[in-house]
Amino acid sequence: MTLSGEWLIYRDLAIALAAGLLIGVERGWTMRDEHRGARVAGIRTFGLVAGLGGLVALIAQSLGLVFAAILLAAMVTMLSISYARTIHEPDGRSITNYVVSLLTLCLGLLAGSGYPALAMAGAAIIAGLLAMRSELHGLLSRLGTTDINVMIRFALIALAVLPFLPDRAFGPYDAFNLQQLWLVVILVTGLSFAGYVANRIFGESHGTVVTAVIGGAYSSTAVTAALAQRLRGKESNERTLSAGIALASAVMYVRVLLLTFIIADFAFLPLAMILTPAALVAAIAGLLLLRRSGAAKTDERVDTRNPIRLLPAFFFAATVAVMSLAARWAEAKFGSSGIAYLVLIMGSLDVDAAIITLGTLPVDTITANLAGFVLAMTVLANMIFKAGVAGFTAGWKKGRAAVAALGASSIILAIAGLLSFVVFDIQF
């Protein structure tokens, strides 16, 4: 049923009242144990504050802004006086309630101005944040200097740079679009940031294996190096640590597929056909080693490096820009085969940069099968490198299980790539 006229006014005022009551329920429950008269505002007051906001918005539309401004000023003054009287008392009220009261008034104004959905969404978000007080304070108590630096750096990368970059192609071969380049940097560092946060929240309580899996979401190579170093220890649980190395690489396969799906989706299916069997082998090998170790959890966790570093982020953007220019040049000079060789060589150093380079190319510059094959070979080079890191760092005797797991996955990956090369008659 479509509402019109007065019914729209009733709906907006009802939603304004409902938004205030939702916040009031949370506030009333939080302060339920306080003695009578200690609360400046409860469930009824918050509901009425939002309802008044809706009426003020309606008055502004019907009678003019002057009357609405007088009522609004009177309401804000009353709220300020009420909270100011308690702020200097020994058990003075938190400023939170005052701020929430003003927010509730604003939500009522939104609903009365014709934005009821936004008002209810805002009320739900505010109530949710207020209800999570203990959890948020607990999270803050666990944060260290490094964690704060990680969050600030990611905010700089995601929010402080992007709005000032132009969204247009320029440069030789129109190879550069600064906004698009930085968006993919945000995506890659965002995955790293998410993995780091998950590692901090869950790593210490779930031990080596879970932390290794989470760490693999942003750097399976770093996890491999960290665990291989611990494998050298005299009392290390070799199978548990080897399982962590294998499972981190299994997560790496998923990460590569996810990035490809988002950035270079035309290559996703060919790449998935090659990577999936190898990912399954890595996962199965890791789970078998874990089962034979007899310990799904340990008291240790993997110390992985801070993934949000500003200089590497700028260097990554510059690398992608150079690869994009080189790919356009190679395509102009040698066709799709030139792009394939370039991506294969550069992707062996950085798989993410190879994916992003393919994603920035014009449509039909390179075939999907060739792009998928080339990306798979860059992953193979990375797997071989990690097997070498594990064997060299841990030594053959203690690192052989990890090397075997990575080697088996690499062999399956090579076979799947060869089959794809033959079956689809891929031409460079």
C-alpha positions as CSV (number, residue, x, y, z in Angstrom):
1,M,0.0,0.0,0.0
2,T,1.3,3.4,-1.0
3,L,0.9,6.2,1.7
4,S,0.3,9.8,0.8
5,G,-0.7,13.0,2.5
6,E,-1.4,12.9,6.2
7,W,-0.5,9.2,6.4
8,L,3.1,10.0,5.4
9,I,3.2,12.5,8.3
10,Y,1.9,10.0,10.8
11,R,4.4,7.4,9.5
12,D,7.3,9.7,9.8
13,L,6.3,10.8,13.4
14,A,5.7,7.2,14.4
15,I,9.2,6.2,13.1
16,A,10.7,9.1,14.9
17,L,9.1,7.9,18.2
18,A,10.2,4.3,17.5
19,A,13.8,5.4,16.9
20,G,13.9,7.2,20.2
21,L,12.2,4.3,22.0
22,L,14.8,1.9,20.6
23,I,17.7,3.9,22.0
24,G,15.7,4.5,25.2
25,V,15.4,0.7,25.7
26,E,19.1,0.3,25.5
27,R,19.8,3.2,27.8
28,G,17.1,2.1,30.3
29,W,18.5,-1.4,30.4
30,T,22.1,-0.2,30.9
31,M,21.1,2.1,33.8
32,R,18.5,-0.3,35.3
33,D,20.3,-0.7,38.6
34,E,20.7,3.0,39.4
35,H,18.6,4.5,42.1
36,R,15.4,6.4,41.4
37,G,16.0,9.9,40.2
38,A,19.7,9.3,39.2
39,R,18.9,9.1,35.5
40,V,18.4,12.3,33.6
41,A,16.7,10.4,30.7
42,G,15.1,7.0,30.3
43,I,13.1,5.1,27.8
44,R,10.2,7.5,27.8
45,T,12.4,10.6,27.6
46,F,14.4,9.3,24.7
47,G,11.2,8.4,22.9
48,L,9.8,11.9,23.5
49,V,13.0,13.6,22.5
50,A,13.0,11.9,19.1
51,G,9.2,12.5,18.7
52,L,9.8,16.2,19.4
53,G,12.5,16.2,16.8
54,G,10.0,14.9,14.3
55,L,7.5,17.6,15.3
56,V,10.1,20.3,14.9
57,A,10.9,19.1,11.4
58,L,7.2,19.2,10.6
59,I,6.8,22.6,12.0
60,A,9.7,23.9,10.0
61,Q,8.0,22.7,6.8
62,S,4.5,24.1,7.8
63,L,5.1,27.2,9.9
64,G,8.6,28.3,9.0
65,L,12.2,27.9,10.3
66,V,11.9,30.6,13.0
67,F,9.3,28.6,15.1
68,A,11.3,25.4,14.6
69,A,14.6,27.1,15.6
70,I,13.0,28.4,18.8
71,L,11.7,25.0,19.8
72,L,15.0,23.3,18.9
73,A,17.0,25.8,20.8
74,A,14.7,25.4,23.9
75,M,15.1,21.6,23.8
76,V,18.9,21.7,23.5
77,T,19.1,24.2,26.3
78,M,16.9,22.0,28.6
79,L,19.1,19.0,27.8
80,S,22.3,20.9,28.5
81,I,21.0,22.3,31.8
82,S,19.9,18.9,32.9
83,Y,23.2,17.3,32.3
84,A,25.2,20.3,33.5
85,R,23.6,20.0,36.9
86,T,24.9,16.4,37.4
87,I,28.3,16.7,35.8
88,H,30.0,18.1,39.0
89,E,28.3,15.7,41.4
90,P,30.4,12.8,42.9
91,D,28.5,10.3,40.8
92,G,28.0,12.7,37.8
93,R,26.5,11.3,34.7
94,S,28.6,10.3,31.7
95,I,28.7,12.7,28.8
96,T,27.6,9.7,26.7
97,N,23.9,10.2,27.6
98,Y,24.0,13.9,26.7
99,V,25.5,13.1,23.3
100,V,23.0,10.3,22.7
101,S,20.2,12.6,23.6
102,L,21.3,15.1,21.0
103,L,21.7,12.3,18.4
104,T,18.2,11.1,19.3
105,L,16.9,14.6,18.6
106,C,18.7,14.6,15.3
107,L,17.2,11.2,14.3
108,G,13.7,12.6,15.1
109,L,14.5,15.6,12.8
110,L,15.6,13.2,10.0
111,A,12.4,11.1,10.3
112,G,10.2,14.2,10.3
113,S,12.0,15.6,7.3
114,G,11.1,12.6,5.1
115,Y,14.0,10.3,5.9
116,P,12.5,7.7,8.1
117,A,14.6,4.7,6.9
118,L,17.8,6.6,7.6
119,A,16.5,7.6,11.0
120,M,15.7,4.0,12.0
121,A,19.0,2.8,10.6
122,G,20.8,5.4,12.6
123,A,18.9,4.4,15.8
124,A,19.8,0.8,15.3
125,I,23.5,1.6,14.8
126,I,23.6,3.9,17.9
127,A,21.8,1.3,20.0
128,G,24.2,-1.4,18.8
129,L,27.3,0.7,19.6
130,L,25.9,1.5,23.1
131,A,25.1,-2.1,23.8
132,M,28.7,-3.1,22.8
133,R,30.2,-0.9,25.5
134,S,31.9,-3.8,27.4
135,E,33.2,-5.5,24.2
136,L,34.6,-2.2,22.8
137,H,36.3,-1.3,26.1
138,G,37.7,-4.9,26.2
139,L,39.0,-4.6,22.7
140,L,40.6,-1.2,23.5
141,S,42.3,-2.7,26.6
142,R,44.0,-5.3,24.3
143,L,45.3,-2.8,21.8
144,G,48.9,-1.8,21.8
145,T,50.9,0.9,20.1
146,T,51.4,-1.2,16.9
147,D,47.6,-1.8,16.6
148,I,46.8,1.9,16.8
149,N,49.5,2.6,14.2
150,V,48.0,-0.1,11.9
151,M,44.5,1.4,12.1
152,I,45.8,5.0,11.6
153,R,47.9,4.0,8.6
154,F,45.1,2.1,7.0
155,A,42.8,5.1,7.5
156,L,45.4,7.3,5.8
157,I,45.6,4.9,2.8
158,A,41.9,4.4,2.5
159,L,40.5,7.9,3.3
160,A,43.1,10.6,3.2
161,V,44.6,10.0,-0.2
162,L,41.8,8.7,-2.4
163,P,39.5,11.8,-2.5
164,F,42.3,13.9,-3.9
165,L,43.3,11.7,-6.8
166,P,41.9,12.4,-10.3
167,D,39.7,9.8,-11.9
168,R,40.9,10.0,-15.5
169,A,43.4,8.2,-17.8
170,F,46.7,10.0,-18.7
171,G,50.3,9.4,-19.5
172,P,51.8,7.2,-22.3
173,Y,49.3,4.8,-23.8
174,D,46.7,6.2,-21.3
175,A,48.2,3.7,-18.8
176,F,47.7,5.6,-15.6
177,N,44.5,6.3,-13.6
178,L,45.6,7.4,-10.1
179,Q,42.2,6.8,-8.5
180,Q,41.9,3.3,-9.9
181,L,45.5,2.5,-8.9
182,W,44.9,3.6,-5.4
183,L,41.6,1.8,-5.1
184,V,43.4,-1.5,-5.7
185,V,46.0,-0.5,-3.2
186,I,43.2,0.0,-0.7
187,L,41.7,-3.4,-1.6
188,V,45.0,-5.2,-1.1
189,T,46.0,-3.4,2.1
190,G,42.4,-3.9,3.3
191,L,42.7,-7.7,3.1
192,S,46.0,-7.4,4.9
193,F,44.4,-5.2,7.6
194,A,41.5,-7.6,8.0
195,G,43.9,-10.5,8.4
196,Y,45.9,-8.5,11.0
197,V,42.8,-7.6,13.0
198,A,41.6,-11.3,13.0
199,N,45.1,-12.4,14.0
200,R,45.0,-10.0,17.0
201,I,41.5,-11.0,18.1
202,F,41.7,-14.7,17.7
203,G,45.3,-15.6,17.4
204,E,46.4,-15.7,21.0
205,S,43.4,-17.8,22.2
206,H,43.4,-20.3,19.3
207,G,47.1,-20.9,18.9
208,T,49.6,-21.6,16.2
209,V,47.4,-23.2,13.5
210,V,44.5,-20.8,13.6
211,T,46.9,-17.9,13.7
212,A,48.8,-19.3,10.7
213,V,45.6,-19.6,8.7
214,I,44.6,-16.1,9.5
215,G,48.1,-14.8,8.8
216,G,48.0,-16.6,5.4
217,A,45.2,-14.2,4.4
218,Y,47.8,-11.4,4.1
219,S,51.2,-13.1,3.9
220,S,51.6,-16.8,3.6
221,T,55.3,-16.2,2.9
222,A,55.7,-14.4,6.3
223,V,53.9,-17.2,8.1
224,T,56.1,-19.8,6.4
225,A,59.3,-18.0,7.4
226,A,58.0,-17.5,11.0
227,L,57.0,-21.1,11.5
228,A,60.1,-22.5,9.8
229,Q,62.2,-20.5,12.2
230,R,60.4,-22.1,15.1
231,L,60.8,-25.5,13.6
232,R,64.5,-25.3,14.3
233,G,63.7,-25.3,18.0
234,K,64.6,-28.5,20.0
235,E,61.1,-28.9,21.6
236,S,58.9,-27.7,18.7
237,N,55.9,-29.6,17.6
238,E,57.0,-30.3,14.0
239,R,53.7,-31.6,12.7
240,T,51.7,-28.8,14.1
241,L,54.0,-26.1,12.7
242,S,54.2,-27.9,9.4
243,A,50.4,-28.0,9.3
244,G,50.3,-24.3,9.9
245,I,52.6,-23.7,6.9
246,A,50.5,-25.9,4.6
247,L,47.2,-24.4,5.8
248,A,48.6,-20.8,5.4
249,S,49.4,-21.6,1.7
250,A,45.9,-23.1,1.2
251,V,44.5,-19.7,2.4
252,M,46.8,-18.0,0.0
253,Y,45.2,-19.8,-2.9
254,V,41.8,-18.5,-1.8
255,R,43.1,-15.0,-1.4
256,V,44.5,-15.0,-5.0
257,L,41.2,-16.3,-6.3
258,L,39.3,-13.6,-4.4
259,L,41.5,-10.8,-5.7
260,T,41.2,-12.1,-9.2
261,F,37.4,-12.3,-9.0
262,I,37.2,-8.7,-7.8
263,I,39.9,-7.1,-10.0
264,A,40.4,-9.3,-13.1
265,D,37.2,-11.4,-13.2
266,F,37.7,-12.4,-16.8
267,A,40.6,-14.6,-15.7
268,F,38.8,-16.1,-12.6
269,L,37.4,-19.3,-14.1
270,P,40.5,-20.4,-15.9
271,L,42.6,-19.6,-12.8
272,A,40.2,-21.4,-10.5
273,M,40.4,-24.6,-12.6
274,I,44.1,-24.7,-12.1
275,L,44.4,-23.5,-8.5
276,T,41.6,-25.5,-6.9
277,P,43.2,-28.9,-7.0
278,A,46.4,-27.5,-5.6
279,A,44.6,-25.7,-2.9
280,L,42.7,-28.9,-1.9
281,V,46.0,-30.8,-1.7
282,A,47.6,-28.1,0.6
283,A,44.5,-28.1,2.8
284,I,44.3,-31.9,3.0
285,A,48.0,-32.1,3.8
286,G,47.7,-29.5,6.5
287,L,44.7,-31.2,8.1
288,L,46.4,-34.6,8.0
289,L,49.5,-33.2,9.7
290,L,47.4,-31.5,12.3
291,R,45.5,-34.7,13.0
292,R,48.7,-36.7,13.4
293,S,50.2,-34.0,15.7
294,G,47.4,-34.6,18.2
295,A,47.2,-30.9,19.1
296,A,44.9,-28.5,17.3
297,K,45.8,-25.8,19.7
298,T,49.0,-24.5,21.4
299,D,49.8,-21.7,23.6
300,E,52.0,-20.0,21.0
301,R,51.0,-17.8,18.2
302,V,52.7,-16.7,15.0
303,D,54.4,-13.3,15.1
304,T,53.7,-11.8,11.7
305,R,54.8,-8.4,10.7
306,N,52.7,-5.2,10.6
307,P,51.0,-5.5,7.2
308,I,50.1,-1.7,6.9
309,R,53.3,0.1,6.1
310,L,53.1,3.4,4.2
311,L,56.3,3.3,2.2
312,P,55.6,-0.2,0.9
313,A,52.1,0.9,0.0
314,F,53.4,3.8,-2.1
315,F,56.0,1.5,-3.6
316,F,53.3,-1.0,-4.5
317,A,51.3,1.7,-6.2
318,A,54.4,2.8,-8.2
319,T,55.1,-0.9,-9.1
320,V,51.6,-1.4,-10.4
321,A,51.8,1.9,-12.4
322,V,55.1,0.8,-14.0
323,M,53.7,-2.7,-14.7
324,S,50.6,-1.1,-16.3
325,L,52.7,1.1,-18.5
326,A,55.0,-1.8,-19.4
327,A,52.0,-4.0,-20.2
328,R,50.5,-1.4,-22.5
329,W,53.8,-1.0,-24.3
330,A,54.3,-4.8,-24.6
331,E,50.8,-5.1,-26.0
332,A,51.5,-2.4,-28.5
333,K,54.8,-3.9,-29.6
334,F,54.3,-7.7,-29.3
335,G,50.5,-8.3,-28.7
336,S,49.1,-10.4,-26.0
337,S,52.2,-12.6,-25.8
338,G,54.2,-9.7,-24.7
339,I,51.8,-9.0,-21.8
340,A,51.9,-12.7,-20.8
341,Y,55.6,-12.8,-20.6
342,L,55.8,-9.5,-18.7
343,V,53.1,-10.6,-16.2
344,L,54.8,-14.0,-15.7
345,I,58.2,-12.4,-14.9
346,M,56.9,-9.6,-12.7
347,G,54.2,-11.8,-11.1
348,S,56.9,-14.2,-9.8
349,L,58.0,-11.3,-7.6
350,D,54.5,-10.1,-6.6
351,V,51.3,-12.0,-7.4
352,D,49.0,-9.2,-6.3
353,A,50.7,-6.7,-8.7
354,A,50.3,-9.2,-11.6
355,I,46.5,-9.5,-10.8
356,I,46.1,-5.8,-10.6
357,T,48.0,-5.2,-13.9
358,L,45.7,-7.6,-15.7
359,G,42.7,-5.9,-14.2
360,T,43.8,-2.5,-15.5
361,L,44.2,-3.6,-19.1
362,P,41.5,-2.9,-21.8
363,V,38.9,-5.6,-22.5
364,D,40.1,-8.3,-24.9
365,T,43.7,-7.3,-24.6
366,I,44.6,-10.8,-23.5
367,T,42.6,-14.0,-23.5
368,A,41.1,-15.4,-20.3
369,N,42.8,-18.7,-20.6
370,L,46.2,-17.2,-21.2
371,A,45.7,-14.7,-18.3
372,G,44.6,-17.5,-15.9
373,F,47.6,-19.7,-16.9
374,V,50.1,-16.9,-16.4
375,L,48.7,-16.1,-13.0
376,A,48.8,-19.7,-12.0
377,M,52.5,-19.9,-12.9
378,T,53.2,-16.9,-10.8
379,V,51.6,-18.7,-7.8
380,L,53.7,-21.8,-8.7
381,A,56.8,-19.7,-8.5
382,N,55.7,-18.4,-5.1
383,M,55.0,-21.9,-3.8
384,I,58.4,-23.1,-4.9
385,F,60.0,-20.2,-3.2
386,K,58.2,-20.9,0.1
387,A,59.2,-24.6,-0.1
388,G,62.8,-23.4,-0.4
389,V,62.4,-21.0,2.6
390,A,60.9,-23.8,4.8
391,G,63.6,-26.3,3.9
392,F,66.5,-23.9,4.2
393,T,65.3,-22.2,7.4
394,A,64.1,-25.3,9.3
395,G,66.6,-27.8,7.9
396,W,65.7,-30.9,6.0
397,K,65.2,-33.1,9.0
398,K,62.6,-30.9,10.8
399,G,61.3,-29.1,7.7
400,R,60.7,-32.1,5.5
401,A,57.0,-32.4,6.3
402,A,56.3,-28.8,5.4
403,V,58.5,-29.0,2.3
404,A,56.6,-32.2,1.3
405,A,53.2,-30.5,1.8
406,L,54.2,-27.5,-0.3
407,G,56.0,-29.7,-2.8
408,A,52.9,-31.9,-3.3
409,S,50.7,-28.8,-3.8
410,S,53.2,-27.3,-6.3
411,I,53.4,-30.6,-8.3
412,I,49.6,-30.7,-8.6
413,L,49.6,-27.0,-9.6
414,A,52.2,-27.7,-12.3
415,I,50.2,-30.6,-13.6
416,A,46.9,-28.7,-13.7
417,G,48.7,-25.8,-15.4
418,L,50.2,-28.2,-18.0
419,L,46.8,-29.8,-18.7
420,S,45.2,-26.4,-19.0
421,F,47.9,-25.3,-21.4
422,V,47.4,-28.4,-23.6
423,V,43.6,-28.7,-23.4
424,F,42.8,-25.1,-24.1
425,D,45.7,-24.8,-26.7
426,I,47.1,-21.7,-25.0
427,Q,49.3,-19.7,-27.3
428,F,51.8,-17.1,-26.2
